[in-house]
Amino acid sequence: MEKVVKISPSLLAADPNCLGSELKKVEDAGAQMIHLDIMDGHFVPNLSFGPDLIKGLRKNSGLIFDVHLMLSDPIDYIDAFANAGADIITFHVEANSDIKECIDKIHSHGIKAGLVIKPDTEATEYLKYINDIEMILIMSVYPGFGGQKFIPRVLPKASEIRAAAGPDFDIEIDGGITLENYKLALDAGVNVLVAGSSIYNAEDPAAVIKEMMA
C-alpha cells in the first residue's frame, strides 16, 4: 500500500502580523495539519505561542492542530493546550516530566500523544512506548529557531522506528525540510512532514504542498 504523506506547515514561519490568514492560506493550499511550536524560553532559548492564541486560531480552522511542546515541564501545560483545541500533543523525551504520566494525561483528553527526540537523542530507548503513543517526531534541527539547515544523520532513526512500529504509525520530521530533501525523509520511513520556510516563503505554497504529498 502506498504511503499517505501528511503535510504540517509550521506556523512559526508565518507572518506574525496575520496568523489567521496565514493559517487559512495553508489550509486552502491543501495542508492537512498545522504545526504549532510551543516554547518556554527554558527548554529552548526562544518564546512562541500560548494557549490563548491556539484557542483563538482553533475557532476558524478545520486543520489538525499538531502541538509540539518544547517545554521543560510539559505535564504542567498539557491541560491548557488540550483545552485550547490541540488534536495531537507531542513532547520531548529530554524534558523533566515523566513520559508515561504525560502520555496518560494527553490521552485523558481524548486526543493523540507523541514523543519528540532531538537530533542527538537515540530512538532505541523510547521504542518501548510505541504501543502507548500515536506519533514520534524526529527533530532534524536543534529545536528553538526556524530556518535552520536539515541534519541528514537523523534519518536512520526514522527507519528504526518504522521497523518497530509498522506501516500505520505516524513518524514526523521537523527541521529544514525542503523540496530538495523531503524525499530522503520519506524514503527513510517518515510520513508526516513539517515544513515552515519552504512553504510560507514560497511563491506558490499549494504547489510545494502538492509536490511533497505526491
N, C-alpha and C positions, 0 to 999 in steps of 0.2 A: 504493500500500500504506500502511495506517495505521501511524503511528509507534509503536513499542513503547517505553513510558516505564518507566524503571527508577528505583526509589527507594533511596537510600543514606543512611539516617539517620546523623547524626554522633554518635558515642559520646561526644564531648566534652560534649554537652549532657545526658548521662545522670547519674543519681545515682552518684557515685563510690564509695559505700558498698556497692553491689551491682551491679557491672558485668556479672557473669554473668547475673543475672536480667534486667537491663535489655537485654542483648543478645537474650535469648530472647523478651522482650516484643515487640520489633520484628520478630523473625523470625516469631513466631506471628501478628503483625498483617499479614503479607503482604509485608514488605520483601524484596527480592532480594539486597541488598548491605548492608554496614555500612562507613561512612566512618570511618577511623582517622587522626586528625591527629597527626603526629609532629613535635614542636617541640624545638629545642635551646637556646633562650634566647639565641641569637646572631642567626640569620636573622630570627626574630621574638622579641619580648620576652615569651616565655612558655615554660613547660615542660609536657610532657604524657607520653604513653605511651612505654615502651621495648619492645624485642623480647621480653623475658621475659613481659610482660603479654600481648602479642599471641599468643605461643605458648600461654599458659595458656587464653586465650579460644578459640583455634582448636580445642581438644580437644572442645568441647561445642557447636560451631556449624557448620551447613551453609551459612551465608551466604557470598557472595563477599566476601572481605576486600579492601577498597579503601583502600590505604595511601598517604597523602598526606605526603610528606616535606617539611617546612618546615625544611630544614637548610642550613647554609652550604656543607657539603661532602657532598652526598648520596651520592657514589660510595663513601665510606668506610663506609656503613651499609646499602647495598643487600643485601649477602650476609646480614647478620644478620636483616633483615626478611623477605627471601625465605625463608630457612630457618625463620623463625618461623611461616610459614603465609600470607604475602600471596599473593593471586591477581592483583592489579594493584598496581603501584607507580608513582605519579606523583611528579615532582619539578619544582622551579621552574627556569624558564629563567634567572631572575635570580641563581641560586646560582653558586658558584665553579667547580663541576665541569664538565668538558667534556660537552656534551649527548650527542654520539654515543657516547662511552665509557659514559655512564650507561645509555643505551638498550640498548647491546650487553650490558652486564653484567646488566641485568634480564632480557633475553631468554635469557641463558645459563642461567637457572634454569627456563626453560620457562614463564614467566608473562608477563602483558601489561605493556606500558610506556606511560606517558603523560607529557605535558608540562603544566605549570601556568603560567598567566600571571596576574600581579597586575592590579588594575583599571587602572593607568596604563601597562601594557605592551601594545603593539600586537601583533596576531596575525600580521600580514603576514610579518614576518621569519622566523617559525617554521613557516610553511606548507610549507617545503621538507622538513620532517621527516614530513609526513603519511603517506608510504608506509612509514616506519620504525616507526610507533607505532600503538597501538590506541585512544588516547583523548587528548583535550585537555580540561583542566579550567580553566574561566574563574572566577577569583575575583570575586565580586560584592560583596565587602567587603575591607578591608585585612586580610591574614592575621595571626592571632595570638590573637584572642579571639572567643568565641562571642557571640551575642546582638546583633550589630551590624545596622544598617539597610541594606537592599538598595540597591545602586547601579545604577540602570537604564541609565546611559550605557555599560555594558559590553556590552549586548545586541547591537549591530551586529557585534561580534566573532564572536558565535555564527553569525550569518548569513553572514559572510565565510568562516568555517571550513567551514560546511555546504556552501557553494557549491564550495569547493575539494576537500572530502573525499568528497562523495557521501552517499547516504542511509543507508549501513550503518555509518558511522563513529560512535563514541561521543563526544558532546560533553556534558561535565558542567559544572554550575554549582554554586557553593558560596558561601553567604553571604546570610543574611536571607531565605531562601526561605520563603514562607508561602502560605496558601490565597488570599490577596489578590493575589499577584503571580506565582505559578508559571506561569500560562498565558502571561504575557508571555515568559517564558523558552522555553517550548515553541514558541510562535509564531515565535521568533527562530531556532529550529533545534536547541535543546537537547533531549536525550532522557534524560539522567541527572540527577536532582535530588538534591542533598544538602540535607537539612533537619534541623536539630537541635532548637532550642527549640520549633518549631511542631509537632513530633511528640512529643518527650519531655514537653512540658508540657501536652499535650492531654489532655482527659478521656477521649477515645477515640482512641488512636493509630491503630487499624485504620481508622477512618472517614477520618482525614486521608490515610493512605496510599492507601486505595481511591479517594478523590476525585482525588488527584494522578495516579494511574495511569489513571484513566478519561478 
